[in-house]
Amino acid sequence: MANHWFQFKQFRIEQDKCAMKVSTDACIQGAWTAESWIAHSTPSKDLRVLDIGTGTGLLALMLAQTFPQANIDAVELEPGAALQATHNFQHSPWSTQLQLHHLSVHQLQTSQPYVYIICNPPFFNNDLKNNNPERRVARHADGLTKQELAQQVKRLLAADGIFSVMYPAIAWQEWQTAASSNGLYLWKKLEVIPKPGMAANRFIALYKKIVSPQPQYHSLEIYSSTGKYSTAFSTLMKPYYLNEFV
């Protein structure tokens, strides 16, 4: 049974009411996205960030740690997850910067676009579905298809903004088609490889509304050949993970 909580260096994730728990893949997305964004712009109190389908609030909290003055909105439709994220936000050092919206991204209205948007979306379309309704919503793309996600990001993202998303390798081409058909162009891509000799099983990518002449491609192995966390993974997660691996 998964723990009811996950302790990071600067915040704690309670997850007993949320169908989807803290995962290594999501942590990589949050850390790599934060690293890429902070290299792209100077943190500002006027920075507006959106987390679509926040779940426990993990990604929003990782970004709040990196951008402590930013205003971060998070949307979550599932009631249990929305309650959980609200609790995690309120008990974090950045409670005044984080706001939970219990609604779907389709319903979100804003007077100003977001400079940064992040999403760890549901991605199983045809796999056998779980009997738990909350977990089913969290894991399957019925409520937010790739095309709908791309459309909403196009609507909400600033002209010079950046969008972060993660999909499994098997769903990547379908997502890429949806992104390009909605004017979202690849800027940076990270292939997540479980261990040496294996193929990438997750792709994390950053998109802009303007074409990047030469998109950047990166890869990250989670484990080394010895079965321990790789140096690259440990370095990436060092600002967040409580235990030091390097």
RODO-2510 file (C-alpha; in nm, 4 decimals, decimal comma):
residues 246
     n   res          X          Y          Z
     1     m     0,0000     0,0000     0,0000
     2     a     0,1283     0,3443    -0,0905
     3     n     0,2097     0,5859     0,1895
     4     h    -0,0561     0,8394     0,2862
     5     w     0,2087     1,1084     0,2554
     6     f     0,5348     1,1917     0,0778
     7     q     0,7795     1,4271     0,2428
     8     f     0,9885     1,6595     0,0270
     9     k     1,2535     1,9013     0,1512
    10     q     1,0255     2,2044     0,1662
    11     f     0,6733     2,0625     0,1544
    12     r     0,4668     1,7527     0,2290
    13     i     0,2209     1,5781     0,0003
    14     e    -0,0749     1,4124     0,1724
    15     q    -0,2258     1,1668    -0,0746
    16     d    -0,4780     0,9452     0,1043
    17     k    -0,7775     1,1105    -0,0663
    18     c    -0,6236     1,1187    -0,4143
    19     a    -0,6458     0,8310    -0,6602
    20     m    -0,3081     0,8994    -0,8196
    21     k    -0,0133     0,9068    -0,5810
    22     v     0,3241     1,0785    -0,6078
    23     s     0,5227     0,9126    -0,8882
    24     t     0,8839     0,9309    -0,9994
    25     d     0,7761     1,0355    -1,3500
    26     a     0,5752     1,3304    -1,2177
    27     c     0,8652     1,4378    -0,9956
    28     i     1,0950     1,4337    -1,2979
    29     q     0,8473     1,6442    -1,4941
    30     g     0,8203     1,9004    -1,2164
    31     a     1,1945     1,9252    -1,1577
    32     w     1,2974     1,9323    -1,5245
    33     t     1,0253     2,1827    -1,6125
    34     a     1,1215     2,4110    -1,3229
    35     e     1,4880     2,3915    -1,4230
    36     s     1,4038     2,4768    -1,7843
    37     w     1,1686     2,7599    -1,6958
    38     i     1,4019     2,9258    -1,4474
    39     a     1,6749     2,9251    -1,7138
    40     h     1,4251     3,0918    -1,9459
    41     s     1,3107     3,3816    -1,7260
    42     t     1,3744     3,5594    -1,3980
    43     p     1,1214     3,4775    -1,1223
    44     s     0,8708     3,7596    -1,0800
    45     k     0,5701     3,8330    -0,8618
    46     d     0,3780     3,8979    -1,1846
    47     l     0,4471     3,5461    -1,3160
    48     r     0,1241     3,3526    -1,3757
    49     v     0,1369     2,9726    -1,3747
    50     l    -0,1363     2,7126    -1,4341
    51     d    -0,1367     2,3441    -1,3367
    52     i    -0,4034     2,1499    -1,5272
    53     g    -0,5363     1,8473    -1,3379
    54     t    -0,3249     1,9073    -1,0306
    55     g    -0,4154     1,5876    -0,8410
    56     t    -0,2320     1,6061    -0,5077
    57     g    -0,0880     1,9440    -0,6074
    58     l     0,2612     1,7993    -0,6556
    59     l     0,3590     1,9872    -0,9721
    60     a     0,2139     2,3168    -0,8502
    61     l     0,4109     2,2863    -0,5259
    62     m     0,7362     2,1991    -0,7024
    63     l     0,6937     2,5069    -0,9209
    64     a     0,6013     2,7210    -0,6187
    65     q     0,9315     2,6185    -0,4587
    66     t     1,1189     2,7380    -0,7684
    67     f     0,9029     3,0479    -0,8251
    68     p     0,7986     3,1489    -0,4699
    69     q     0,6577     3,4851    -0,5826
    70     a     0,4549     3,3512    -0,8731
    71     n     0,0765     3,3315    -0,8711
    72     i    -0,0106     2,9681    -0,9339
    73     d    -0,3595     2,8478    -1,0259
    74     a    -0,4409     2,4763    -1,0202
    75     v    -0,7542     2,3154    -1,1619
    76     e    -0,8861     1,9777    -1,0485
    77     l    -1,2249     1,8247    -1,1283
    78     e    -1,2234     1,5165    -0,9012
    79     p    -1,3596     1,6170    -0,5560
    80     g    -1,1227     1,4072    -0,3442
    81     a    -0,8164     1,5275    -0,5291
    82     a    -0,9340     1,8891    -0,5138
    83     l    -0,9747     1,8589    -0,1369
    84     q    -0,6335     1,6966    -0,1042
    85     a    -0,4576     1,9603    -0,3140
    86     t    -0,6248     2,2386    -0,1170
    87     h    -0,4939     2,0877     0,2076
    88     n    -0,1424     2,0479     0,0662
    89     f    -0,1416     2,4060    -0,0610
    90     q    -0,2638     2,5500     0,2678
    91     h     0,0029     2,3657     0,4654
    92     s     0,2889     2,4688     0,2366
    93     p     0,5183     2,7725     0,2674
    94     w     0,3488     2,9238    -0,0412
    95     s    -0,0173     2,9083     0,0624
    96     t    -0,0840     3,2699    -0,0423
    97     q     0,0523     3,2091    -0,3940
    98     l    -0,1452     2,8899    -0,4664
    99     q    -0,5136     2,8774    -0,5566
   100     l    -0,7186     2,5652    -0,6262
   101     h    -1,0106     2,5828    -0,8723
   102     h    -1,2497     2,2886    -0,8384
   103     l    -1,3606     2,2712    -1,2007
   104     s    -1,2513     2,1453    -1,5409
   105     v    -1,0004     2,3397    -1,7469
   106     h    -1,2783     2,3979    -2,0020
   107     q    -1,4605     2,6050    -1,7387
   108     l    -1,1595     2,8093    -1,6300
   109     q    -1,1921     3,1768    -1,7174
   110     t    -0,9096     3,4255    -1,6832
   111     s    -0,8597     3,7903    -1,7732
   112     q    -0,4889     3,7347    -1,8410
   113     p    -0,3127     3,4428    -2,0099
   114     y    -0,0592     3,2259    -1,8306
   115     v     0,3132     3,2558    -1,8920
   116     y     0,3650     2,8936    -1,7912
   117     i     0,1255     2,5977    -1,8019
   118     i     0,1999     2,2424    -1,6882
   119     c    -0,0026     1,9239    -1,7167
   120     n     0,0504     1,5578    -1,6315
   121     p    -0,2589     1,4424    -1,8193
   122     p    -0,4644     1,1243    -1,8161
   123     f    -0,3324     0,9078    -2,0959
   124     f    -0,4921     0,5633    -2,1191
   125     n    -0,7505     0,5544    -2,3984
   126     n    -0,8122     0,1863    -2,4652
   127     d    -0,6569    -0,0030    -2,1743
   128     l    -0,8730    -0,2066    -1,9385
   129     k    -1,0211     0,0412    -1,6946
   130     n    -0,9839     0,0341    -1,3187
   131     n    -1,2917    -0,0328    -1,1052
   132     n    -1,2127     0,2642    -0,8808
   133     p    -1,4019     0,5603    -1,0396
   134     e    -1,1633     0,8261    -0,9053
   135     r    -0,8573     0,6383    -1,0263
   136     r    -1,0295     0,5768    -1,3588
   137     v    -1,0839     0,9505    -1,4059
   138     a    -0,7239     1,0219    -1,3102
   139     r    -0,5742     0,7596    -1,5414
   140     h    -0,7965     0,7691    -1,8509
   141     a    -0,8290     1,0350    -2,1175
   142     d    -1,2085     1,0227    -2,1430
   143     g    -1,2535     1,3579    -1,9677
   144     l    -0,9642     1,5399    -2,1345
   145     t    -0,8584     1,4157    -2,4753
   146     k    -0,5283     1,5183    -2,6303
   147     q    -0,7089     1,7408    -2,8778
   148     e    -0,9067     1,9106    -2,5996
   149     l    -0,5933     1,9617    -2,3918
   150     a    -0,4129     2,1243    -2,6838
   151     q    -0,7133     2,3486    -2,7511
   152     q    -0,7324     2,4645    -2,3894
   153     v    -0,3591     2,5299    -2,3709
   154     k    -0,3817     2,7348    -2,6897
   155     r    -0,6636     2,9369    -2,5300
   156     l    -0,4910     2,9979    -2,1978
   157     l    -0,1211     3,0287    -2,2859
   158     a     0,0404     3,3693    -2,3380
   159     a     0,1840     3,4461    -2,6815
   160     d     0,5371     3,4053    -2,5436
   161     g     0,4417     3,1371    -2,2896
   162     i     0,5684     2,7811    -2,2424
   163     f     0,3678     2,4634    -2,1863
   164     s     0,4984     2,1448    -2,0194
   165     v     0,3365     1,8050    -2,0740
   166     m     0,4209     1,4385    -2,0184
   167     y     0,2933     1,1360    -2,2106
   168     p     0,3998     0,7728    -2,2356
   169     a     0,5907     0,6829    -2,5514
   170     i     0,2944     0,4876    -2,6881
   171     a     0,0734     0,8004    -2,6841
   172     w     0,3358     1,0452    -2,8054
   173     q     0,2607     1,0613    -3,1773
   174     e    -0,1110     1,1172    -3,1179
   175     w    -0,0310     1,3994    -2,8764
   176     q     0,2221     1,5542    -3,1144
   177     t    -0,0414     1,5609    -3,3890
   178     a    -0,2895     1,7326    -3,1556
   179     a    -0,0287     1,9873    -3,0461
   180     s     0,0834     2,0845    -3,3962
   181     s    -0,2754     2,1113    -3,5218
   182     n    -0,3384     2,3690    -3,2461
   183     g    -0,0293     2,5813    -3,3039
   184     l     0,1860     2,4391    -3,0237
   185     y     0,5445     2,3846    -3,1366
   186     l     0,8082     2,1698    -2,9703
   187     w     1,0869     2,3622    -2,7941
   188     k     1,2501     2,1023    -2,5674
   189     k     1,1964     1,7288    -2,5233
   190     l     1,3209     1,4920    -2,2530
   191     e     1,3197     1,1156    -2,3041
   192     v     1,2867     0,9366    -1,9691
   193     i     1,4676     0,6021    -1,9715
   194     p     1,4148     0,3630    -1,6769
   195     k     1,7691     0,2186    -1,6928
   196     p     2,0556     0,1626    -1,9414
   197     g     1,9637    -0,0576    -2,2355
   198     m     1,5915     0,0169    -2,2130
   199     a     1,3871     0,2353    -2,4437
   200     a     1,2339     0,5594    -2,3210
   201     n     0,8890     0,5008    -2,1703
   202     r     0,7940     0,8628    -2,1007
   203     f     0,8406     1,1834    -2,2957
   204     i     0,8322     1,5226    -2,1239
   205     a     0,8186     1,8196    -2,3571
   206     l     0,7961     2,1963    -2,3578
   207     y     0,5974     2,3827    -2,6225
   208     k     0,5695     2,7390    -2,7438
   209     k     0,3291     2,9176    -2,9748
   210     i     0,6195     3,0153    -3,1981
   211     v     0,8218     2,7730    -3,4088
   212     s     1,1615     2,6767    -3,2682
   213     p     1,4042     2,6340    -3,5608
   214     q     1,6075     2,3765    -3,3690
   215     p     1,4185     2,2013    -3,0865
   216     q     1,6399     2,0693    -2,8069
   217     y     1,6492     1,6977    -2,7313
   218     h     1,7634     1,5478    -2,4004
   219     s     1,7488     1,2128    -2,2231
   220     l     1,7566     1,1024    -1,8606
   221     e     1,8206     0,7567    -1,7181
   222     i     1,6557     0,7083    -1,3785
   223     y     1,8742     0,4171    -1,2674
   224     s     2,2371     0,3363    -1,3413
   225     s     2,3639    -0,0060    -1,4480
   226     t     2,4220    -0,0870    -1,0784
   227     g     2,0537    -0,0398    -0,9958
   228     k     2,1068     0,2812    -0,8004
   229     y     1,9690     0,6197    -0,8974
   230     s     2,1791     0,7740    -1,1725
   231     t     2,3899     1,0813    -1,1015
   232     a     2,1814     1,2849    -1,3465
   233     f     1,8552     1,1856    -1,1784
   234     s     1,9929     1,2482    -0,8294
   235     t     2,1233     1,5910    -0,9293
   236     l     1,7903     1,6859    -1,0862
   237     m     1,5931     1,5826    -0,7777
   238     k     1,8361     1,7178    -0,5175
   239     p     1,6408     2,0433    -0,4556
   240     y     1,3266     1,8419    -0,3770
   241     y     1,3955     1,4935    -0,2422
   242     l     1,4493     1,4734     0,1311
   243     n     1,7107     1,1990     0,1037
   244     e     2,0391     1,2857    -0,0650
   245     f     2,1571     1,0471    -0,3332
   246     v     2,4657     1,2329    -0,4533
***
